[in-house]
């Protein structure tokens, strides 16, 4: 289910595209802290999705393929 990972990366890139013009306008310490934490969260999201895309880590449970076994009574 690589398409979910690619869609999450595209969504994160879109959010960065929207937020990037606002970041230099931060004037107070609270705004700088918010944008710093937002960028840190963005890097965590992108890093984890790249790890899933490159198959370094396992995908989330809902995206793992299920092996169907036949139950015998």
C-alpha positions as CSV (number, residue, x, y, z in Angstrom):
1,X,0.0,0.0,0.0
2,X,2.6,2.5,-1.1
3,X,0.1,4.9,-2.4
4,X,-1.0,5.8,1.1
5,X,2.5,6.7,2.0
6,X,2.9,8.8,-1.2
7,X,-0.4,10.6,-0.5
8,X,0.8,11.4,3.0
9,X,4.0,12.8,1.7
10,X,2.2,14.9,-0.9
11,X,-0.2,16.2,1.8
12,X,2.7,17.2,4.0
13,X,4.4,18.9,1.1
14,X,1.2,20.8,0.4
15,X,0.9,22.0,4.0
16,X,4.6,23.1,3.9
17,X,3.8,25.0,0.7
18,X,0.9,26.8,2.4
19,X,2.8,27.5,5.6
20,X,6.2,28.6,4.2
21,X,5.2,32.2,3.4
22,X,4.0,32.7,6.9
23,X,7.1,31.5,8.7
24,X,9.3,34.6,8.0
25,X,6.6,36.9,9.3
26,X,6.8,35.4,12.8
27,X,7.6,38.3,15.2
28,X,7.1,37.1,18.8
29,X,8.8,34.3,20.6
30,X,5.5,32.4,20.8
31,X,5.2,32.5,17.1
32,X,8.8,31.4,16.6
33,X,8.2,28.5,19.0
34,X,5.0,27.5,17.2
35,X,6.7,27.4,13.8
36,X,9.7,25.6,15.1
37,X,7.6,22.9,16.6
38,X,5.5,22.8,13.4
39,X,8.6,22.3,11.3
40,X,9.9,19.6,13.7
41,X,6.6,17.8,13.5
42,X,6.7,18.1,9.7
43,X,10.2,16.6,9.6
44,X,9.0,13.7,11.8
45,X,6.0,13.0,9.5
46,X,8.2,13.2,6.3
47,X,10.9,11.0,7.9
48,X,8.5,8.3,9.1
49,X,6.8,8.2,5.7
50,X,10.1,8.0,3.9
51,X,11.1,5.1,6.2
52,X,7.8,3.3,5.3
53,X,8.3,4.1,1.6
54,X,11.8,2.7,1.6
55,X,10.6,-0.3,3.7
56,X,13.0,0.5,6.5
57,X,10.1,0.2,9.0
58,X,6.9,-1.7,8.9
59,X,3.8,0.1,7.6
60,X,0.9,0.9,10.0
61,X,-1.3,-2.0,11.0
62,X,-4.2,-0.9,8.9
63,X,-2.0,-0.9,5.8
64,X,-0.4,-4.3,6.4
65,X,-1.5,-7.0,4.1
66,X,-3.4,-9.8,5.8
67,X,-2.6,-13.4,4.9
68,X,-5.8,-15.3,4.7
69,X,-5.7,-18.8,6.0
70,X,-8.4,-21.3,5.7
71,X,-9.9,-22.5,8.9
72,X,-10.6,-26.2,9.1
73,X,-13.2,-27.5,11.6
